[in-house]
Amino acid sequence: MSFTRAAAFNDVPKGGAIGVEVGGVDVALVRDGDDVYAIHDECSHAEIPLSEGDVEGCEIECWLHGSRFDARTGAVLNLPATEPVAVYPCRREGDDVEVDVENPLPAP
């Protein structure tokens, strides 16, 4: 695996998300407590950055039409989206969050 620094852990708001670019890939970092997840930063229903949506626990919502995704798996939780979103291995190394965009996790 090829992990790359994506952001400082403290830059990811508790109960929120930020958009970052890692290796040319747009990624939303979603924080639930001390856990951070990396999900592709584009709704599969519309080309809208998920990082601009609301976060509740491990779920992120597209602000435009309300599709919700599980940030841990990329699974669609409600319509209008019907396709999952890619998620990436993510880890915390000291004060940094690292993501491996070269090896997306298997879709649910």
Order of alpha helices (4+ residues) and beta strands (2+ residues): beta-beta-beta-beta-beta-beta-beta-beta-beta-beta-beta
